[in-house]
Amino acid sequence: MVRSVIVNHNGCVQAESQRGKGTVFTFYLPALSEEEMSVNTTKGANGKATGGTGRILVMNDDEMIGELTTHMLRHLGYEPLLAVNDVEMLELYQKHLAEGSPVDLSIMDLTIPGGGMGGKEAVDKLLRLNPRVRGACRQRLQQ
């Protein structure tokens, strides 16, 4: 899956492995020129890239991926909420819905090890909480 994403973005991935020592994966992605960056990125007054506004709920059990994702979203101008499991995700979603400041978008890990609810089941539960939940993931997960 990782290789597919990298290759589809005109990059490549290398793996070097030594028995008993581990494996190192190196990802190469093409860099954008300054001109390409200015066309594709809006910058705020502080010079940082901005992408928009809204509250985005991220559910990922991997601490590093969750923190990286929320950091990038915050950098782009969004308000990220991080949940490490299904229970926390549903609590955050319900809390913001009840306060009248609902989540605008959810990004969910499809698989949660240890019996946790993955993305497909999470969408089903979100639909029970709020039948107005919509989006491409809902359609794709139903296929």
N, CA, C and O atoms as a GROMACS GRO file, in nm:
protein
  572
    1MET      N    1   0.083  -0.119   0.000
    1MET     CA    2   0.000   0.000   0.000
    1MET      C    3   0.088   0.125   0.000
    1MET      O    4   0.062   0.219  -0.075
    2VAL      N    5   0.192   0.128   0.084
    2VAL     CA    6   0.281   0.243   0.090
    2VAL      C    7   0.349   0.264  -0.044
    2VAL      O    8   0.356   0.376  -0.094
    3ARG      N    9   0.399   0.154  -0.102
    3ARG     CA   10   0.466   0.163  -0.231
    3ARG      C   11   0.373   0.223  -0.336
    3ARG      O   12   0.414   0.308  -0.416
    4SER      N   13   0.248   0.180  -0.338
    4SER     CA   14   0.151   0.230  -0.434
    4SER      C   15   0.133   0.380  -0.422
    4SER      O   16   0.132   0.451  -0.523
    5VAL      N   17   0.119   0.430  -0.300
    5VAL     CA   18   0.102   0.574  -0.277
    5VAL      C   19   0.226   0.650  -0.325
    5VAL      O   20   0.214   0.752  -0.394
    6ILE      N   21   0.344   0.601  -0.289
    6ILE     CA   22   0.468   0.668  -0.327
    6ILE      C   23   0.484   0.671  -0.479
    6ILE      O   24   0.512   0.776  -0.536
    7VAL      N   25   0.465   0.557  -0.544
    7VAL     CA   26   0.479   0.548  -0.690
    7VAL      C   27   0.376   0.635  -0.760
    7VAL      O   28   0.408   0.699  -0.861
    8ASN      N   29   0.254   0.640  -0.709
    8ASN     CA   30   0.150   0.724  -0.770
    8ASN      C   31   0.181   0.873  -0.757
    8ASN      O   32   0.121   0.955  -0.826
    9HIS      N   33   0.274   0.908  -0.669
    9HIS     CA   34   0.318   1.047  -0.654
    9HIS      C   35   0.455   1.068  -0.718
    9HIS      O   36   0.528   1.161  -0.682
   10ASN      N   37   0.488   0.980  -0.813
   10ASN     CA   38   0.615   0.989  -0.888
   10ASN      C   39   0.738   0.978  -0.799
   10ASN      O   40   0.840   1.042  -0.825
   11GLY      N   41   0.729   0.898  -0.696
   11GLY     CA   42   0.842   0.875  -0.608
   11GLY      C   43   0.885   0.730  -0.609
   11GLY      O   44   0.840   0.652  -0.693
   12CYS      N   45   0.971   0.696  -0.517
   12CYS     CA   46   1.012   0.556  -0.503
   12CYS      C   47   1.045   0.529  -0.357
   12CYS      O   48   1.066   0.621  -0.278
   13VAL      N   49   1.050   0.402  -0.323
   13VAL     CA   50   1.081   0.361  -0.187
   13VAL      C   51   1.191   0.255  -0.195
   13VAL      O   52   1.188   0.167  -0.281
   14GLN      N   53   1.288   0.265  -0.104
   14GLN     CA   54   1.396   0.167  -0.096
   14GLN      C   55   1.392   0.102   0.042
   14GLN      O   56   1.355   0.166   0.141
   15ALA      N   57   1.429  -0.025   0.046
   15ALA     CA   58   1.436  -0.096   0.173
   15ALA      C   59   1.573  -0.160   0.186
   15ALA      O   60   1.621  -0.226   0.094
   16GLU      N   61   1.636  -0.140   0.301
   16GLU     CA   62   1.764  -0.204   0.332
   16GLU      C   63   1.745  -0.279   0.462
   16GLU      O   64   1.701  -0.223   0.562
   17SER      N   65   1.780  -0.407   0.460
   17SER     CA   66   1.756  -0.490   0.577
   17SER      C   67   1.882  -0.568   0.613
   17SER      O   68   1.952  -0.620   0.526
   18GLN      N   69   1.908  -0.577   0.743
   18GLN     CA   70   2.018  -0.658   0.794
   18GLN      C   71   1.961  -0.750   0.901
   18GLN      O   72   1.901  -0.706   0.999
   19ARG      N   73   1.982  -0.877   0.881
   19ARG     CA   74   1.931  -0.976   0.975
   19ARG      C   75   1.980  -0.945   1.117
   19ARG      O   76   2.099  -0.923   1.140
   20GLY      N   77   1.887  -0.942   1.209
   20GLY     CA   78   1.919  -0.917   1.349
   20GLY      C   79   1.937  -0.770   1.384
   20GLY      O   80   1.950  -0.737   1.502
   21LYS      N   81   1.939  -0.682   1.284
   21LYS     CA   82   1.960  -0.539   1.311
   21LYS      C   83   1.840  -0.454   1.275
   21LYS      O   84   1.820  -0.348   1.333
   22GLY      N   85   1.758  -0.501   1.180
   22GLY     CA   86   1.639  -0.426   1.143
   22GLY      C   87   1.638  -0.385   0.998
   22GLY      O   88   1.724  -0.424   0.919
   23THR      N   89   1.538  -0.306   0.966
   23THR     CA   90   1.516  -0.262   0.829
   23THR      C   91   1.498  -0.111   0.826
   23THR      O   92   1.436  -0.052   0.915
   24VAL      N   93   1.554  -0.049   0.723
   24VAL     CA   94   1.540   0.095   0.703
   24VAL      C   95   1.469   0.116   0.570
   24VAL      O   96   1.512   0.065   0.466
   25PHE      N   97   1.360   0.191   0.574
   25PHE     CA   98   1.286   0.227   0.453
   25PHE      C   99   1.314   0.374   0.423
   25PHE      O  100   1.306   0.458   0.511
   26THR      N  101   1.348   0.403   0.298
   26THR     CA  102   1.374   0.540   0.255
   26THR      C  103   1.276   0.574   0.145
   26THR      O  104   1.264   0.503   0.046
   27PHE      N  105   1.205   0.685   0.163
   27PHE     CA  106   1.106   0.731   0.066
   27PHE      C  107   1.160   0.851  -0.008
   27PHE      O  108   1.216   0.943   0.053
   28TYR      N  109   1.144   0.851  -0.137
   28TYR     CA  110   1.184   0.964  -0.220
   28TYR      C  111   1.062   1.016  -0.292
   28TYR      O  112   0.994   0.942  -0.364
   29LEU      N  113   1.034   1.144  -0.273
   29LEU     CA  114   0.923   1.211  -0.341
   29LEU      C  115   0.978   1.333  -0.413
   29LEU      O  116   1.071   1.397  -0.363
   30PRO      N  117   0.922   1.366  -0.528
   30PRO     CA  118   0.973   1.482  -0.601
   30PRO      C  119   0.946   1.611  -0.524
   30PRO      O  120   0.841   1.627  -0.461
   31ALA      N  121   1.041   1.701  -0.530
   31ALA     CA  122   1.026   1.831  -0.464
   31ALA      C  123   0.956   1.928  -0.559
   31ALA      O  124   0.966   1.916  -0.681
   32LEU      N  125   0.885   2.022  -0.500
   32LEU     CA  126   0.820   2.127  -0.580
   32LEU      C  127   0.914   2.247  -0.589
   32LEU      O  128   0.986   2.278  -0.494
   33SER      N  129   0.912   2.313  -0.702
   33SER     CA  130   0.987   2.438  -0.715
   33SER      C  131   0.912   2.545  -0.635
   33SER      O  132   0.797   2.526  -0.597
   34GLU      N  133   0.979   2.657  -0.610
   34GLU     CA  134   0.915   2.768  -0.539
   34GLU      C  135   0.790   2.814  -0.615
   34GLU      O  136   0.688   2.847  -0.554
   35GLU      N  137   0.798   2.815  -0.748
   35GLU     CA  138   0.684   2.858  -0.830
   35GLU      C  139   0.566   2.763  -0.812
   35GLU      O  140   0.452   2.807  -0.797
   36GLU      N  141   0.592   2.631  -0.815
   36GLU     CA  142   0.485   2.533  -0.797
   36GLU      C  143   0.424   2.543  -0.658
   36GLU      O  144   0.303   2.529  -0.642
   37MET      N  145   0.507   2.569  -0.557
   37MET     CA  146   0.456   2.582  -0.421
   37MET      C  147   0.366   2.703  -0.408
   37MET      O  148   0.263   2.695  -0.341
   38SER      N  149   0.400   2.815  -0.472
   38SER     CA  150   0.318   2.935  -0.460
   38SER      C  151   0.185   2.918  -0.531
   38SER      O  152   0.085   2.978  -0.490
   39VAL      N  153   0.180   2.838  -0.637
   39VAL     CA  154   0.055   2.813  -0.708
   39VAL      C  155  -0.035   2.722  -0.628
   39VAL      O  156  -0.156   2.741  -0.627
   40ASN      N  157   0.023   2.621  -0.560
   40ASN     CA  158  -0.056   2.520  -0.490
   40ASN      C  159  -0.079   2.549  -0.343
   40ASN      O  160  -0.155   2.477  -0.279
   41THR      N  161  -0.017   2.652  -0.289
   41THR     CA  162  -0.026   2.676  -0.147
   41THR      C  163  -0.060   2.822  -0.120
   41THR      O  164  -0.002   2.912  -0.179
   42THR      N  165  -0.154   2.844  -0.030
   42THR     CA  166  -0.186   2.978   0.015
   42THR      C  167  -0.111   3.000   0.145
   42THR      O  168  -0.112   2.914   0.232
   43LYS      N  169  -0.047   3.115   0.159
   43LYS     CA  170   0.027   3.143   0.281
   43LYS      C  171  -0.041   3.254   0.359
   43LYS      O  172  -0.088   3.352   0.303
   44GLY      N  173  -0.045   3.234   0.490
   44GLY     CA  174  -0.104   3.333   0.577
   44GLY      C  175  -0.006   3.445   0.608
   44GLY      O  176   0.104   3.448   0.554
   45ALA      N  177  -0.047   3.537   0.696
   45ALA     CA  178   0.035   3.652   0.731
   45ALA      C  179   0.167   3.610   0.795
   45ALA      O  180   0.267   3.680   0.783
   46ASN      N  181   0.167   3.495   0.863
   46ASN     CA  182   0.289   3.449   0.930
   46ASN      C  183   0.381   3.372   0.835
   46ASN      O  184   0.485   3.323   0.878
   47GLY      N  185   0.344   3.361   0.706
   47GLY     CA  186   0.427   3.292   0.610
   47GLY      C  187   0.406   3.142   0.606
   47GLY      O  188   0.467   3.073   0.524
   48LYS      N  189   0.323   3.090   0.694
   48LYS     CA  190   0.296   2.946   0.697
   48LYS      C  191   0.186   2.911   0.598
   48LYS      O  192   0.098   2.992   0.568
   49ALA      N  193   0.194   2.789   0.549
   49ALA     CA  194   0.092   2.742   0.456
   49ALA      C  195  -0.042   2.733   0.528
   49ALA      O  196  -0.049   2.691   0.643
   50THR      N  197  -0.148   2.773   0.459
   50THR     CA  198  -0.282   2.758   0.514
   50THR      C  199  -0.367   2.682   0.413
   50THR      O  200  -0.353   2.702   0.292
   51GLY      N  201  -0.452   2.598   0.460
   51GLY     CA  202  -0.533   2.518   0.370
   51GLY      C  203  -0.680   2.543   0.385
   51GLY      O  204  -0.757   2.519   0.292
   52GLY      N  205  -0.720   2.589   0.498
   52GLY     CA  206  -0.861   2.610   0.518
   52GLY      C  207  -0.896   2.619   0.664
   52GLY      O  208  -0.810   2.643   0.750
   53THR      N  209  -1.023   2.599   0.690
   53THR     CA  210  -1.070   2.603   0.828
   53THR      C  211  -1.162   2.484   0.850
   53THR      O  212  -1.212   2.424   0.755
   54GLY      N  213  -1.183   2.452   0.973
   54GLY     CA  214  -1.274   2.344   1.007
   54GLY      C  215  -1.213   2.253   1.111
   54GLY      O  216  -1.093   2.254   1.136
   55ARG      N  217  -1.299   2.174   1.170
   55ARG     CA  218  -1.259   2.079   1.274
   55ARG      C  219  -1.248   1.940   1.211
   55ARG      O  220  -1.343   1.890   1.152
   56ILE      N  221  -1.131   1.878   1.226
   56ILE     CA  222  -1.106   1.747   1.167
   56ILE      C  223  -1.072   1.648   1.279
   56ILE      O  224  -0.978   1.669   1.355
   57LEU      N  225  -1.151   1.542   1.286
   57LEU     CA  226  -1.131   1.437   1.385
   57LEU      C  227  -1.045   1.328   1.324
   57LEU      O  228  -1.081   1.269   1.221
   58VAL      N  229  -0.931   1.300   1.387
   58VAL     CA  230  -0.838   1.197   1.340
   58VAL      C  231  -0.841   1.081   1.439
   58VAL      O  232  -0.820   1.101   1.559
   59MET      N  233  -0.869   0.960   1.389
   59MET     CA  234  -0.862   0.841   1.475
   59MET      C  235  -0.750   0.752   1.424
   59MET      O  236  -0.757   0.698   1.314
   60ASN      N  237  -0.646   0.738   1.506
   60ASN     CA  238  -0.534   0.651   1.471
   60ASN      C  239  -0.470   0.602   1.600
   60ASN      O  240  -0.440   0.681   1.689
   61ASP      N  241  -0.449   0.471   1.608
   61ASP     CA  242  -0.392   0.413   1.729
   61ASP      C  243  -0.240   0.428   1.735
   61ASP      O  244  -0.181   0.407   1.840
   62ASP      N  245  -0.176   0.463   1.624
   62ASP     CA  246  -0.032   0.483   1.622
   62ASP      C  247  -0.002   0.627   1.662
   62ASP      O  248  -0.036   0.721   1.591
   63GLU      N  249   0.062   0.643   1.777
   63GLU     CA  250   0.086   0.776   1.834
   63GLU      C  251   0.161   0.867   1.737
   63GLU      O  252   0.126   0.984   1.721
   64MET      N  253   0.264   0.814   1.672
   64MET     CA  254   0.346   0.895   1.581
   64MET      C  255   0.263   0.943   1.461
   64MET      O  256   0.272   1.060   1.423
   65ILE      N  257   0.185   0.855   1.402
   65ILE     CA  258   0.104   0.892   1.286
   65ILE      C  259  -0.003   0.993   1.327
   65ILE      O  260  -0.028   1.090   1.256
   66GLY      N  261  -0.066   0.969   1.442
   66GLY     CA  262  -0.167   1.063   1.490
   66GLY      C  263  -0.111   1.201   1.516
   66GLY      O  264  -0.171   1.301   1.475
   67GLU      N  265   0.004   1.208   1.582
   67GLU     CA  266   0.066   1.338   1.611
   67GLU      C  267   0.111   1.407   1.484
   67GLU      O  268   0.094   1.528   1.470
   68LEU      N  269   0.169   1.333   1.391
   68LEU     CA  270   0.213   1.391   1.264
   68LEU      C  271   0.095   1.445   1.185
   68LEU      O  272   0.101   1.556   1.131
   69THR      N  273  -0.013   1.368   1.179
   69THR     CA  274  -0.132   1.411   1.105
   69THR      C  275  -0.191   1.537   1.166
   69THR      O  276  -0.223   1.632   1.094
   70THR      N  277  -0.207   1.540   1.298
   70THR     CA  278  -0.265   1.659   1.361
   70THR      C  279  -0.173   1.780   1.348
   70THR      O  280  -0.221   1.892   1.334
   71HIS      N  281  -0.043   1.758   1.353
   71HIS     CA  282   0.052   1.868   1.335
   71HIS      C  283   0.037   1.929   1.196
   71HIS      O  284   0.033   2.051   1.180
   72MET      N  285   0.030   1.843   1.094
   72MET     CA  286   0.015   1.892   0.956
   72MET      C  287  -0.117   1.966   0.938
   72MET      O  288  -0.122   2.071   0.874
   73LEU      N  289  -0.224   1.911   0.993
   73LEU     CA  290  -0.355   1.975   0.980
   73LEU      C  291  -0.356   2.112   1.048
   73LEU      O  292  -0.410   2.208   0.994
   74ARG      N  293  -0.296   2.120   1.166
   74ARG     CA  294  -0.289   2.247   1.238
   74ARG      C  295  -0.208   2.349   1.157
   74ARG      O  296  -0.246   2.466   1.148
   75HIS      N  297  -0.098   2.303   1.098
   75HIS     CA  298  -0.014   2.389   1.015
   75HIS      C  299  -0.092   2.443   0.896
   75HIS      O  300  -0.066   2.554   0.850
   76LEU      N  301  -0.185   2.366   0.846
   76LEU     CA  302  -0.266   2.407   0.731
   76LEU      C  303  -0.387   2.491   0.769
   76LEU      O  304  -0.464   2.531   0.682
   77GLY      N  305  -0.404   2.518   0.899
   77GLY     CA  306  -0.511   2.607   0.942
   77GLY      C  307  -0.633   2.539   0.999
   77GLY      O  308  -0.729   2.607   1.035
   78TYR      N  309  -0.632   2.408   1.010
   78TYR     CA  310  -0.746   2.334   1.062
   78TYR      C  311  -0.736   2.316   1.213
   78TYR      O  312  -0.630   2.338   1.272
   79GLU      N  313  -0.846   2.277   1.275
   79GLU     CA  314  -0.848   2.244   1.417
   79GLU      C  315  -0.860   2.091   1.429
   79GLU      O  316  -0.969   2.036   1.420
   80PRO      N  317  -0.746   2.024   1.448
   80PRO     CA  318  -0.752   1.878   1.457
   80PRO      C  319  -0.786   1.829   1.597
   80PRO      O  320  -0.747   1.890   1.697
   81LEU      N  321  -0.859   1.718   1.602
   81LEU     CA  322  -0.888   1.648   1.727
   81LEU      C  323  -0.833   1.507   1.709
   81LEU      O  324  -0.859   1.444   1.607
   82LEU      N  325  -0.758   1.458   1.806
   82LEU     CA  326  -0.697   1.326   1.793
   82LEU      C  327  -0.760   1.228   1.891
   82LEU      O  328  -0.769   1.255   2.011
   83ALA      N  329  -0.802   1.114   1.838
   83ALA     CA  330  -0.852   1.004   1.919
   83ALA      C  331  -0.767   0.881   1.887
   83ALA      O  332  -0.736   0.855   1.771
   84VAL      N  333  -0.729   0.807   1.992
   84VAL     CA  334  -0.642   0.691   1.971
   84VAL      C  335  -0.721   0.561   1.959
   84VAL      O  336  -0.665   0.456   1.928
   85ASN      N  337  -0.852   0.568   1.984
   85ASN     CA  338  -0.935   0.448   1.970
   85ASN      C  339  -1.080   0.488   1.943
   85ASN      O  340  -1.115   0.606   1.943
   86ASP      N  341  -1.161   0.386   1.920
   86ASP     CA  342  -1.301   0.409   1.884
   86ASP      C  343  -1.381   0.477   1.994
   86ASP      O  344  -1.464   0.563   1.966
   87VAL      N  345  -1.357   0.440   2.117
   87VAL     CA  346  -1.431   0.498   2.230
   87VAL      C  347  -1.403   0.648   2.239
   87VAL      O  348  -1.495   0.729   2.251
   88GLU      N  349  -1.276   0.683   2.234
   88GLU     CA  350  -1.237   0.823   2.241
   88GLU      C  351  -1.291   0.903   2.122
   88GLU      O  352  -1.335   1.017   2.137
   89MET      N  353  -1.287   0.841   2.004
   89MET     CA  354  -1.337   0.907   1.883
   89MET      C  355  -1.486   0.938   1.896
   89MET      O  356  -1.530   1.049   1.865
   90LEU      N  357  -1.563   0.841   1.941
   90LEU     CA  358  -1.708   0.862   1.955
   90LEU      C  359  -1.739   0.966   2.062
   90LEU      O  360  -1.831   1.046   2.046
   91GLU      N  361  -1.662   0.966   2.172
   91GLU     CA  362  -1.683   1.065   2.278
   91GLU      C  363  -1.656   1.206   2.226
   91GLU      O  364  -1.735   1.298   2.251
   92LEU      N  365  -1.545   1.224   2.153
   92LEU     CA  366  -1.514   1.356   2.098
   92LEU      C  367  -1.620   1.401   1.998
   92LEU      O  368  -1.662   1.516   1.999
   93TYR      N  369  -1.662   1.309   1.913
   93TYR     CA  370  -1.763   1.342   1.812
   93TYR      C  371  -1.893   1.386   1.880
   93TYR      O  372  -1.951   1.489   1.845
   94GLN      N  373  -1.940   1.306   1.979
   94GLN     CA  374  -2.063   1.339   2.051
   94GLN      C  375  -2.053   1.470   2.125
   94GLN      O  376  -2.146   1.551   2.123
   95LYS      N  377  -1.940   1.493   2.190
   95LYS     CA  378  -1.919   1.616   2.267
   95LYS      C  379  -1.934   1.739   2.177
   95LYS      O  380  -2.006   1.832   2.211
   96HIS      N  381  -1.866   1.739   2.064
   96HIS     CA  382  -1.870   1.855   1.975
   96HIS      C  383  -2.006   1.868   1.906
   96HIS      O  384  -2.050   1.980   1.879
   97LEU      N  385  -2.072   1.758   1.879
   97LEU     CA  386  -2.207   1.762   1.822
   97LEU      C  387  -2.304   1.825   1.922
   97LEU      O  388  -2.384   1.911   1.885
   98ALA      N  389  -2.295   1.783   2.049
   98ALA     CA  390  -2.383   1.836   2.153
   98ALA      C  391  -2.358   1.984   2.180
   98ALA      O  392  -2.450   2.058   2.215
   99GLU      N  393  -2.232   2.027   2.165
   99GLU     CA  394  -2.197   2.167   2.189
   99GLU      C  395  -2.234   2.258   2.072
   99GLU      O  396  -2.219   2.380   2.081
  100GLY      N  397  -2.281   2.200   1.964
  100GLY     CA  398  -2.316   2.280   1.847
  100GLY      C  399  -2.196   2.318   1.761
  100GLY      O  400  -2.206   2.407   1.676
  101SER      N  401  -2.085   2.252   1.784
  101SER     CA  402  -1.965   2.278   1.703
  101SER      C  403  -1.917   2.143   1.648
  101SER      O  404  -1.812   2.092   1.687
  102PRO      N  405  -1.996   2.086   1.555
  102PRO     CA  406  -1.968   1.950   1.509
  102PRO      C  407  -1.838   1.938   1.430
  102PRO      O  408  -1.782   2.036   1.382
  103VAL      N  409  -1.795   1.815   1.418
  103VAL     CA  410  -1.677   1.780   1.340
  103VAL      C  411  -1.713   1.797   1.192
  103VAL      O  412  -1.820   1.756   1.149
  104ASP      N  413  -1.623   1.858   1.116
  104ASP     CA  414  -1.646   1.880   0.973
  104ASP      C  415  -1.599   1.762   0.888
  104ASP      O  416  -1.655   1.735   0.782
  105LEU      N  417  -1.497   1.693   0.936
  105LEU     CA  418  -1.438   1.584   0.859
  105LEU      C  419  -1.372   1.486   0.955
  105LEU      O  420  -1.317   1.526   1.058
  106SER      N  421  -1.376   1.358   0.921
  106SER     CA  422  -1.308   1.256   1.001
  106SER      C  423  -1.209   1.181   0.913
  106SER      O  424  -1.239   1.146   0.799
  107ILE      N  425  -1.092   1.157   0.968
  107ILE     CA  426  -0.991   1.075   0.904
  107ILE      C  427  -0.966   0.959   0.998
  107ILE      O  428  -0.921   0.978   1.111
  108MET      N  429  -0.996   0.836   0.951
  108MET     CA  430  -0.990   0.722   1.041
  108MET      C  431  -0.904   0.609   0.988
  108MET      O  432  -0.906   0.576   0.869
  109ASP      N  433  -0.828   0.552   1.078
  109ASP     CA  434  -0.751   0.431   1.050
  109ASP      C  435  -0.852   0.320   1.022
  109ASP      O  436  -0.946   0.301   1.100
  110LEU      N  437  -0.833   0.246   0.915
  110LEU     CA  438  -0.928   0.141   0.880
  110LEU      C  439  -0.918   0.019   0.971
  110LEU      O  440  -1.016  -0.053   0.988
  111THR      N  441  -0.801  -0.005   1.028
  111THR     CA  442  -0.785  -0.121   1.116
  111THR      C  443  -0.722  -0.079   1.248
  111THR      O  444  -0.624  -0.006   1.251
  112ILE      N  445  -0.782  -0.126   1.355
  112ILE     CA  446  -0.730  -0.099   1.489
  112ILE      C  447  -0.702  -0.236   1.552
  112ILE      O  448  -0.796  -0.313   1.575
  113PRO      N  449  -0.576  -0.267   1.581
  113PRO     CA  450  -0.546  -0.398   1.638
  113PRO      C  451  -0.602  -0.413   1.780
  113PRO      O  452  -0.632  -0.315   1.847
  114GLY      N  453  -0.614  -0.537   1.822
  114GLY     CA  454  -0.661  -0.564   1.958
  114GLY      C  455  -0.811  -0.555   1.974
  114GLY      O  456  -0.860  -0.535   2.085
  115GLY      N  457  -0.884  -0.570   1.865
  115GLY     CA  458  -1.029  -0.573   1.874
  115GLY      C  459  -1.096  -0.438   1.868
  115GLY      O  460  -1.218  -0.430   1.883
  116GLY      N  461  -1.019  -0.331   1.848
  116GLY     CA  462  -1.081  -0.200   1.837
  116GLY      C  463  -1.158  -0.185   1.708
  116GLY      O  464  -1.134  -0.257   1.611
  117MET      N  465  -1.249  -0.092   1.707
  117MET     CA  466  -1.333  -0.067   1.591
  117MET      C  467  -1.252   0.010   1.487
  117MET      O  468  -1.190   0.112   1.519
  118GLY      N  469  -1.251  -0.037   1.364
  118GLY     CA  470  -1.183   0.031   1.255
  118GLY      C  471  -1.275   0.130   1.188
  118GLY      O  472  -1.386   0.156   1.235
  119GLY      N  473  -1.229   0.187   1.077
  119GLY     CA  474  -1.302   0.291   1.006
  119GLY      C  475  -1.442   0.254   0.962
  119GLY      O  476  -1.534   0.334   0.977
  120LYS      N  477  -1.461   0.133   0.908
  120LYS     CA  478  -1.593   0.092   0.858
  120LYS      C  479  -1.696   0.089   0.971
  120LYS      O  480  -1.805   0.143   0.958
  121GLU      N  481  -1.659   0.026   1.080
  121GLU     CA  482  -1.751   0.019   1.195
  121GLU      C  483  -1.773   0.157   1.256
  121GLU      O  484  -1.883   0.188   1.302
  122ALA      N  485  -1.668   0.239   1.256
  122ALA     CA  486  -1.679   0.373   1.312
  122ALA      C  487  -1.779   0.457   1.233
  122ALA      O  488  -1.859   0.530   1.291
  123VAL      N  489  -1.775   0.446   1.099
  123VAL     CA  490  -1.870   0.520   1.016
  123VAL      C  491  -2.013   0.475   1.048
  123VAL      O  492  -2.103   0.558   1.056
  124ASP      N  493  -2.033   0.344   1.066
  124ASP     CA  494  -2.166   0.294   1.102
  124ASP      C  495  -2.215   0.356   1.232
  124ASP      O  496  -2.331   0.396   1.242
  125LYS      N  497  -2.127   0.365   1.333
  125LYS     CA  498  -2.166   0.423   1.462
  125LYS      C  499  -2.190   0.574   1.450
  125LYS      O  500  -2.282   0.628   1.512
  126LEU      N  501  -2.108   0.641   1.369
  126LEU     CA  502  -2.129   0.785   1.348
  126LEU      C  503  -2.263   0.812   1.281
  126LEU      O  504  -2.330   0.910   1.312
  127LEU      N  505  -2.300   0.723   1.188
  127LEU     CA  506  -2.430   0.738   1.122
  127LEU      C  507  -2.546   0.722   1.220
  127LEU      O  508  -2.650   0.786   1.204
  128ARG      N  509  -2.528   0.638   1.321
  128ARG     CA  510  -2.633   0.624   1.424
  128ARG      C  511  -2.643   0.750   1.509
  128ARG      O  512  -2.752   0.790   1.551
  129LEU      N  513  -2.528   0.814   1.535
  129LEU     CA  514  -2.526   0.937   1.613
  129LEU      C  515  -2.579   1.055   1.532
  129LEU      O  516  -2.649   1.142   1.584
  130ASN      N  517  -2.545   1.055   1.404
  130ASN     CA  518  -2.578   1.168   1.319
  130ASN      C  519  -2.603   1.118   1.177
  130ASN      O  520  -2.508   1.098   1.102
  131PRO      N  521  -2.728   1.096   1.140
  131PRO     CA  522  -2.760   1.044   1.006
  131PRO      C  523  -2.716   1.134   0.892
  131PRO      O  524  -2.718   1.094   0.776
  132ARG      N  525  -2.676   1.257   0.925
  132ARG     CA  526  -2.632   1.351   0.821
  132ARG      C  527  -2.484   1.333   0.785
  132ARG      O  528  -2.434   1.402   0.695
  133VAL      N  529  -2.414   1.242   0.852
  133VAL     CA  530  -2.275   1.214   0.817
  133VAL      C  531  -2.272   1.172   0.672
  133VAL      O  532  -2.350   1.086   0.629
  134ARG      N  533  -2.183   1.232   0.597
  134ARG     CA  534  -2.178   1.200   0.456
  134ARG      C  535  -2.033   1.201   0.409
  134ARG      O  536  -1.942   1.237   0.484
  135GLY      N  537  -2.013   1.162   0.287
  135GLY     CA  538  -1.880   1.170   0.229
  135GLY      C  539  -1.844   1.049   0.148
  135GLY      O  540  -1.916   0.949   0.146
  136ALA      N  541  -1.732   1.060   0.080
  136ALA     CA  542  -1.686   0.955  -0.009
  136ALA      C  543  -1.654   0.828   0.068
  136ALA      O  544  -1.678   0.718   0.017
  137CYS      N  545  -1.600   0.840   0.188
  137CYS     CA  546  -1.564   0.720   0.263
  137CYS      C  547  -1.689   0.637   0.294
  137CYS      O  548  -1.683   0.514   0.292
  138ARG      N  549  -1.799   0.702   0.322
  138ARG     CA  550  -1.923   0.630   0.352
  138ARG      C  551  -1.964   0.545   0.232
  138ARG      O  552  -1.999   0.428   0.248
  139GLN      N  553  -1.960   0.602   0.114
  139GLN     CA  554  -1.997   0.528  -0.006
  139GLN      C  555  -1.898   0.417  -0.034
  139GLN      O  556  -1.937   0.305  -0.066
  140ARG      N  557  -1.769   0.447  -0.022
  140ARG     CA  558  -1.665   0.349  -0.052
  140ARG      C  559  -1.670   0.233   0.047
  140ARG      O  560  -1.653   0.118   0.007
  141LEU      N  561  -1.693   0.261   0.174
  141LEU     CA  562  -1.696   0.155   0.275
  141LEU      C  563  -1.818   0.065   0.260
  141LEU      O  564  -1.815  -0.050   0.304
  142GLN      N  565  -1.924   0.116   0.199
  142GLN     CA  566  -2.043   0.035   0.181
  142GLN      C  567  -2.031  -0.062   0.064
  142GLN      O  568  -2.112  -0.153   0.050
  143GLN      N  569  -1.930  -0.043  -0.020
  143GLN     CA  570  -1.910  -0.130  -0.137
  143GLN      C  571  -1.852  -0.263  -0.097
  143GLN      O  572  -1.829  -0.349  -0.183
   0.00000   0.00000   0.00000
